[in-house]
Amino acid sequence: MRDIFFVLIFPFILYAVFKRPFIGAAMWLWVSMFFPNGWVYGFAGSFRYNLIIVVCAVFSYIGWKDKEKNEKDTLTSLILLFLFWTLITSIFTLSIPEIVWAEWIEFLKVTLLFIFTISVLRTQLHLNVLIWALALSIGFYGCLEGLKYITSGGGHRIAGLKGHVLGDRNELALAFNMLLPLLAYLIHISKLKLVKFGLFCAVVLTVIAIIGTYSRGGTVALIIVGGYFWLQSKHKVLYAVIIAISFTVASNYVPSSWTERMDTLETAQEDSSFLGRVLAWKQAVLMASDNPLTGGGFKAGQTSYLWWSYNGAGSFNNIVDTSQMHEVKFKAAHSIYFQVLGDHGYIGLLIFLSIIITAYMKMGKNIKLANKHNSDKSLILLCKYLKVSLMAYCAGGAGVSLAYFDMLYALLAMTVVIEHKIILLGVKSESKASTHNNRRARINV
């Protein structure tokens, strides 16, 4: 039944993609985050929905008569530079070429999504459609898993769909945290009370889903996101009381296994899971130090012979002692920062950090520009919430391998669009209109 339903509505999705390129960008992001093949089990599972939507979106753009040249932008240049540098590191990889090039192709797709998005999005409505695509993919899964967690009395362990980029519970928790500010934005702009209520429920269920992942990094990111909203609120005392009461009530329903896992944050250096991550970080540093320019290439640290060629367990023990972990097998980097360092060396890490810092500064700049030019308050709010979402990524990303994440590059694309296609272009249009009116006034005189 699920297969039949999805196959029946899919042609309508493709029709919308053909009609409007910005819908193509939204559906490109949606299909990446929703992962339709993970939801169907019969004949519908044989289709490559992502490829079909991307091809349709590209044809829609080719036939689009209202194309505009993209403005030069530092953030865009850095992202393209990062793609180029990953190409160089893939050529000189220490790892298995077949694995490395497969990963590079995936990152190329993410970069193409970024380029396509900044090329077709022009208005705040377009941005809203893109955000709804995230709400109806990651948000849908958050609501579903949140409900499962509640109905199971806290017994349901939340994890992502097998084979998806968010298959790991820690990565899923990060995506949920990044989505929360965007859900808050949708609540603000929605006019129908029923929609507002539904989005509010989505926020609550997504928070519950984050708790249900048992992710310590997700909990830390949730505290950061919640702390921002509390600091920005006008009723701090009231919300502090509500939060305190909520935590008191929730503590009676949260399983002891969850509190025991969160308690390990205080004794991290004695926790084997944390020490395993530290070991992966040490391996990444050793690999990058041995190959400072290009690192090891995509997923090099997860290659068995490279892992055992470096003595991570016996290194840097004056910082964190991992001397007892000599027999631990290879692990993913479990950190966006160490992931990039091991994959692409110190130059790759520098470019990646430059992207993050430039985006953060641009988001702050957009807030100032929007205020200066009296932009719509909802646009200013969006600029602020994009900044919070990026903060959640930087905080939660310290514990997951998600450096080449579609959602991150969608946020970066929205930031570029807000500056060049909405604020600055709007200012230029107003300036031209004002000049034109002045000329007409002088002619009439």
C-alpha positions as CSV (number, residue, x, y, z in Angstrom):
1,M,0.0,0.0,0.0
2,R,2.8,2.4,0.9
3,D,4.5,1.6,-2.5
4,I,1.4,2.3,-4.5
5,F,0.7,5.6,-2.6
6,F,4.2,6.9,-3.2
7,V,4.3,5.9,-6.9
8,L,0.9,7.6,-7.4
9,I,2.0,10.9,-6.0
10,F,5.5,10.9,-7.5
11,P,4.4,12.1,-11.0
12,F,2.8,15.2,-9.3
13,I,6.1,15.9,-7.6
14,L,7.9,15.7,-10.9
15,Y,5.4,17.9,-12.6
16,A,5.9,20.6,-9.9
17,V,9.7,20.2,-10.3
18,F,9.4,20.8,-14.1
19,K,7.2,23.8,-13.6
20,R,9.3,25.7,-11.0
21,P,13.1,25.3,-10.7
22,F,13.0,26.4,-7.0
23,I,10.6,23.5,-6.3
24,G,13.3,21.4,-8.0
25,A,15.9,22.6,-5.4
26,A,13.5,21.9,-2.6
27,M,12.6,18.4,-3.8
28,W,16.3,17.7,-4.4
29,L,17.0,18.4,-0.8
30,W,13.8,16.6,0.3
31,V,14.7,13.4,-1.5
32,S,18.3,13.5,0.0
33,M,17.0,13.9,3.5
34,F,13.8,11.8,3.4
35,F,15.4,8.8,1.6
36,P,12.3,7.4,0.0
37,N,13.9,4.0,-0.7
38,G,14.1,3.4,3.0
39,W,10.3,3.7,3.4
40,V,9.1,1.4,0.6
41,Y,9.6,-2.3,0.5
42,G,8.1,-3.6,-2.7
43,F,8.4,-2.7,-6.4
44,A,8.7,1.0,-5.5
45,G,12.0,0.4,-3.9
46,S,13.7,-0.2,-7.2
47,F,13.4,3.4,-8.4
48,R,16.2,5.9,-8.0
49,Y,14.1,8.8,-6.8
50,N,17.0,11.1,-6.1
51,L,18.4,10.7,-9.7
52,I,15.0,11.2,-11.3
53,I,14.3,14.4,-9.3
54,V,17.8,15.8,-9.9
55,V,17.5,15.1,-13.7
56,C,14.1,16.7,-13.8
57,A,15.3,19.7,-11.8
58,V,18.3,20.2,-14.2
59,F,16.0,20.1,-17.2
60,S,13.6,22.5,-15.5
61,Y,16.5,24.9,-15.1
62,I,17.7,24.5,-18.7
63,G,14.3,25.5,-19.9
64,W,14.0,28.4,-17.5
65,K,13.9,31.7,-19.3
66,D,14.5,33.9,-16.3
67,K,18.1,32.9,-15.5
68,E,20.4,35.3,-13.7
69,K,24.2,35.2,-13.2
70,N,25.2,34.5,-9.7
71,E,27.1,37.2,-7.9
72,K,30.7,36.7,-6.8
73,D,30.7,35.6,-3.2
74,T,33.4,34.6,-0.8
75,L,31.5,31.7,0.7
76,T,30.7,30.2,-2.7
77,S,34.3,30.5,-3.7
78,L,35.5,28.7,-0.5
79,I,33.0,25.9,-1.1
80,L,34.2,25.4,-4.7
81,L,37.8,25.6,-3.4
82,F,37.0,22.9,-0.9
83,L,35.6,20.7,-3.6
84,F,38.7,21.2,-5.7
85,W,41.0,20.4,-2.7
86,T,39.1,17.2,-2.0
87,L,39.7,16.3,-5.7
88,I,43.4,16.8,-5.2
89,T,43.4,14.7,-2.0
90,S,41.5,12.0,-3.8
91,I,44.1,11.8,-6.5
92,F,46.9,11.5,-4.0
93,T,44.9,9.3,-1.5
94,L,46.6,6.7,0.7
95,S,43.3,4.8,0.9
96,I,41.4,2.5,-1.5
97,P,40.7,4.5,-4.6
98,E,37.3,2.9,-5.3
99,I,36.0,4.0,-1.8
100,V,37.6,7.4,-2.1
101,W,36.2,8.3,-5.5
102,A,32.7,7.1,-4.5
103,E,32.9,9.5,-1.5
104,W,34.1,12.3,-3.7
105,I,31.2,11.8,-6.1
106,E,28.8,12.1,-3.2
107,F,30.4,15.3,-2.1
108,L,30.2,16.6,-5.7
109,K,26.5,16.0,-5.6
110,V,26.2,18.0,-2.3
111,T,28.2,20.9,-3.9
112,L,26.0,20.8,-7.0
113,L,22.9,21.0,-4.7
114,F,24.5,24.2,-3.2
115,I,25.2,25.7,-6.7
116,F,21.7,24.8,-8.0
117,T,20.0,26.3,-4.9
118,I,21.8,29.6,-5.1
119,S,21.0,29.7,-8.8
120,V,17.2,29.2,-8.6
121,L,16.2,30.7,-5.2
122,R,15.3,34.4,-5.3
123,T,12.6,35.2,-2.8
124,Q,11.7,34.5,0.8
125,L,8.9,32.3,-0.5
126,H,11.5,30.1,-2.3
127,L,13.4,29.9,1.0
128,N,10.3,28.9,2.9
129,V,9.6,26.1,0.4
130,L,13.2,24.8,1.0
131,I,12.7,24.9,4.7
132,W,9.4,23.1,4.4
133,A,11.3,20.4,2.5
134,L,13.4,19.9,5.6
135,A,10.4,19.9,7.9
136,L,8.7,17.3,5.7
137,S,11.7,15.0,5.7
138,I,13.8,15.2,8.8
139,G,10.9,16.7,10.8
140,F,8.6,14.0,9.7
141,Y,11.0,11.3,10.9
142,G,11.5,13.2,14.1
143,C,7.8,13.3,14.8
144,L,7.4,9.6,14.0
145,E,10.2,8.5,16.2
146,G,9.2,10.9,19.0
147,L,5.7,9.3,19.0
148,K,7.3,5.8,19.1
149,Y,9.4,6.8,22.0
150,I,6.4,8.1,23.9
151,T,4.2,5.1,23.2
152,S,7.0,2.7,24.2
153,G,7.4,4.4,27.5
154,G,11.0,5.3,26.7
155,G,11.9,1.8,25.6
156,H,12.2,2.6,21.9
157,R,15.8,3.3,20.8
158,I,15.8,5.8,18.0
159,A,18.2,5.4,15.0
160,G,18.2,6.5,11.4
161,L,17.2,4.4,8.4
162,K,19.7,1.8,7.3
163,G,21.7,3.0,4.3
164,H,20.9,6.6,4.8
165,V,23.4,9.4,5.5
166,L,21.6,9.8,8.9
167,G,21.6,6.2,9.7
168,D,23.6,6.7,12.9
169,R,21.7,7.9,15.9
170,N,24.3,10.6,16.7
171,E,24.1,12.0,13.2
172,L,20.3,11.9,13.3
173,A,20.3,13.8,16.6
174,L,22.5,16.5,15.1
175,A,20.1,16.9,12.1
176,F,17.1,17.2,14.6
177,N,18.9,19.9,16.5
178,M,19.7,21.8,13.3
179,L,16.1,21.6,12.3
180,L,14.6,23.0,15.6
181,P,15.3,26.7,14.8
182,L,13.8,26.3,11.3
183,L,10.7,24.8,12.8
184,A,10.5,27.7,15.1
185,Y,10.7,30.0,12.1
186,L,7.9,28.2,10.3
187,I,5.7,28.6,13.4
188,H,6.4,32.4,13.3
189,I,5.4,32.8,9.6
190,S,2.5,30.4,9.5
191,K,-0.9,32.1,9.6
192,L,-3.2,29.2,10.1
193,K,-3.6,28.2,13.8
194,L,-3.8,24.6,12.9
195,V,-0.5,24.7,11.1
196,K,1.1,26.6,14.0
197,F,-0.2,24.0,16.4
198,G,1.1,21.1,14.3
199,L,4.5,22.7,14.0
200,F,4.6,23.3,17.8
201,C,3.9,19.6,18.3
202,A,6.6,18.8,15.8
203,V,9.1,20.8,17.9
204,V,8.1,18.9,21.1
205,L,8.3,15.5,19.4
206,T,11.6,16.4,17.8
207,V,13.1,17.3,21.2
208,I,11.8,14.0,22.5
209,A,13.3,12.2,19.5
210,I,16.7,13.8,20.3
211,I,16.4,12.5,23.9
212,G,15.4,9.1,22.5
213,T,18.6,8.8,20.4
214,Y,20.6,8.6,23.6
215,S,23.2,10.8,21.9
216,R,25.3,12.7,24.3
217,G,26.5,15.1,21.6
218,G,22.8,15.6,20.6
219,T,22.0,16.5,24.2
220,V,24.8,19.1,24.3
221,A,23.6,20.6,21.0
222,L,20.0,20.7,22.4
223,I,21.1,22.6,25.4
224,I,22.9,25.1,23.2
225,V,19.8,25.6,21.0
226,G,17.5,25.8,24.0
227,G,19.8,28.2,25.7
228,Y,19.7,30.5,22.7
229,F,15.9,30.6,22.6
230,W,15.8,31.2,26.4
231,L,18.3,34.1,26.1
232,Q,16.3,35.7,23.3
233,S,12.9,35.3,25.0
234,K,11.2,38.3,26.7
235,H,9.9,36.1,29.6
236,K,13.0,34.4,30.9
237,V,11.7,33.8,34.4
238,L,8.4,32.2,33.1
239,Y,10.2,30.0,30.6
240,A,12.8,29.0,33.3
241,V,10.0,27.9,35.6
242,I,8.3,25.9,32.7
243,I,11.6,24.3,31.8
244,A,12.3,23.3,35.4
245,I,8.8,21.8,35.8
246,S,9.1,20.0,32.5
247,F,12.5,18.5,33.5
248,T,11.0,17.4,36.8
249,V,8.0,15.7,35.2
250,A,10.2,14.2,32.4
251,S,12.7,12.7,34.9
252,N,9.9,10.4,36.2
253,Y,9.5,9.0,32.7
254,V,13.0,9.0,31.2
255,P,14.6,5.5,31.6
256,S,17.4,5.1,34.0
257,S,19.6,3.9,31.1
258,W,19.3,7.3,29.5
259,T,20.4,9.2,32.7
260,E,23.2,6.7,33.2
261,R,24.5,7.4,29.7
262,M,24.2,11.2,30.2
263,D,26.1,10.8,33.5
264,T,29.1,9.6,31.5
265,L,29.6,13.1,30.3
266,E,31.1,13.9,33.7
267,T,33.4,10.9,33.6
268,A,34.2,11.0,29.8
269,Q,37.8,10.0,30.3
270,E,36.8,6.7,31.9
271,D,34.1,5.9,29.2
272,S,35.2,3.4,26.6
273,S,33.0,4.9,23.9
274,F,34.5,8.3,24.4
275,L,38.0,7.0,24.5
276,G,37.3,5.2,21.2
277,R,36.5,8.5,19.7
278,V,39.6,10.1,21.1
279,L,41.6,7.2,19.6
280,A,40.1,8.0,16.2
281,W,40.9,11.7,16.7
282,K,44.5,10.8,17.5
283,Q,44.7,8.6,14.4
284,A,43.5,11.6,12.3
285,V,46.1,13.9,13.7
286,L,48.9,11.4,13.1
287,M,47.8,10.8,9.6
288,A,47.5,14.5,8.9
289,S,50.9,15.2,10.5
290,D,52.4,12.5,8.3
291,N,50.7,13.9,5.2
292,P,50.1,17.6,6.1
293,L,49.1,18.8,2.7
294,T,46.6,16.2,1.4
295,G,45.8,14.0,4.4
296,G,44.8,10.4,3.7
297,G,41.8,11.0,1.4
298,F,38.1,10.3,2.1
299,K,37.6,7.6,4.8
300,A,41.3,6.9,5.0
301,G,41.1,6.5,8.7
302,Q,38.6,3.7,8.3
303,T,41.0,1.7,6.1
304,S,42.3,-1.2,8.2
305,Y,46.0,-1.1,7.0
306,L,46.2,2.7,7.5
307,W,44.6,2.5,10.9
308,W,47.2,-0.1,12.1
309,S,50.1,1.8,10.6
310,Y,49.7,4.6,13.2
311,N,50.1,4.2,16.9
312,G,47.1,6.3,18.1
313,A,46.8,4.4,21.4
314,G,50.3,5.2,22.4
315,S,50.3,8.9,21.3
316,F,49.3,12.1,23.1
317,N,48.6,10.2,26.3
318,N,49.6,13.3,28.3
319,I,46.3,14.8,27.0
320,V,44.0,11.8,27.2
321,D,45.3,8.4,28.1
322,T,44.3,5.7,25.6
323,S,47.2,3.3,26.2
324,Q,44.9,0.5,27.1
325,M,43.2,0.6,23.7
326,H,45.8,-0.9,21.5
327,E,43.5,-3.6,20.2
328,V,40.6,-1.4,19.3
329,K,39.7,-1.7,15.5
330,F,39.4,1.2,13.1
331,K,36.6,3.7,13.7
332,A,35.1,6.6,11.9
333,A,36.5,10.0,12.9
334,H,33.4,10.9,15.0
335,S,34.1,14.6,14.6
336,I,33.6,16.9,11.6
337,Y,36.9,18.6,12.4
338,F,39.0,15.5,12.8
339,Q,37.2,13.9,9.9
340,V,38.3,16.7,7.5
341,L,41.8,16.8,9.1
342,G,42.4,13.1,8.5
343,D,40.7,13.1,5.1
344,H,42.2,16.3,3.6
345,G,45.1,17.4,5.8
346,Y,45.7,20.8,7.4
347,I,44.9,22.7,4.2
348,G,41.6,21.0,3.9
349,L,40.8,21.7,7.5
350,L,41.7,25.3,7.1
351,I,39.4,25.7,4.1
352,F,36.6,23.9,6.0
353,L,36.9,26.1,9.0
354,S,37.0,29.1,6.7
355,I,33.7,28.0,5.3
356,I,32.1,27.7,8.7
357,I,33.6,31.1,10.0
358,T,32.7,32.9,6.8
359,A,29.1,31.6,6.9
360,Y,28.7,32.6,10.6
361,M,30.0,36.1,9.8
362,K,27.8,36.4,6.8
363,M,24.7,35.4,8.8
364,G,25.5,38.1,11.2
365,K,26.1,40.5,8.3
366,N,22.7,39.6,6.9
367,I,21.0,40.4,10.1
368,K,22.6,43.9,10.1
369,L,21.8,44.4,6.4
370,A,18.2,43.3,6.9
371,N,17.7,45.7,9.8
372,K,19.4,48.6,8.0
373,H,17.2,48.2,4.9
374,N,14.0,47.7,6.9
375,S,13.5,44.2,5.6
376,D,10.5,42.1,6.7
377,K,10.8,41.0,10.3
378,S,10.4,37.4,9.4
379,L,13.4,37.6,7.1
380,I,15.5,39.0,10.0
381,L,14.2,36.2,12.2
382,L,15.2,33.6,9.6
383,C,18.7,35.1,9.5
384,K,19.0,34.7,13.3
385,Y,17.6,31.1,13.2
386,L,20.0,30.1,10.5
387,K,22.8,31.2,12.7
388,V,21.5,29.1,15.6
389,S,21.2,26.1,13.3
390,L,24.8,26.6,12.3
391,M,25.8,26.8,15.9
392,A,24.0,23.5,16.6
393,Y,26.0,21.9,13.7
394,C,29.3,23.2,15.0
395,A,28.6,22.0,18.6
396,G,27.0,18.6,17.7
397,G,29.4,18.1,14.8
398,A,32.3,17.8,17.3
399,G,31.1,14.2,18.0
400,V,29.9,13.0,14.6
401,S,31.4,12.3,11.1
402,L,29.1,14.6,9.1
403,A,31.4,17.1,7.4
404,Y,29.9,16.7,3.9
405,F,26.2,17.0,5.0
406,D,23.5,18.1,2.5
407,M,21.6,20.1,5.2
408,L,24.7,22.1,6.1
409,Y,25.2,23.2,2.5
410,A,21.5,24.0,2.1
411,L,21.9,26.4,5.1
412,L,24.9,27.9,3.5
413,A,23.0,28.3,0.2
414,M,20.1,30.1,2.0
415,T,22.6,32.4,3.6
416,V,24.1,33.4,0.2
417,V,20.6,33.8,-1.3
418,I,19.4,36.1,1.5
419,E,22.4,38.4,1.0
420,H,22.6,38.6,-2.8
421,K,19.2,37.7,-4.1
422,I,16.9,39.2,-1.5
423,I,18.6,42.0,0.5
424,L,21.2,43.5,-1.8
425,L,19.2,42.9,-5.0
426,G,16.2,44.4,-3.4
427,V,18.3,47.5,-2.4
428,K,19.6,47.8,-6.0
429,S,16.0,47.5,-7.4
430,E,14.8,50.3,-5.1
431,S,17.8,52.4,-6.0
432,K,17.1,52.0,-9.7
433,A,13.4,52.8,-9.2
434,S,14.3,55.9,-7.2
435,T,16.7,57.1,-9.9
436,H,14.1,56.4,-12.6
437,N,11.5,58.4,-10.7
438,N,13.8,61.3,-10.2
439,R,14.6,61.5,-13.9
440,R,11.0,61.5,-14.8
441,A,10.3,64.2,-12.2
442,R,13.1,66.4,-13.7
443,I,11.7,65.8,-17.3
444,N,8.2,66.8,-16.2
445,V,9.6,70.0,-14.6
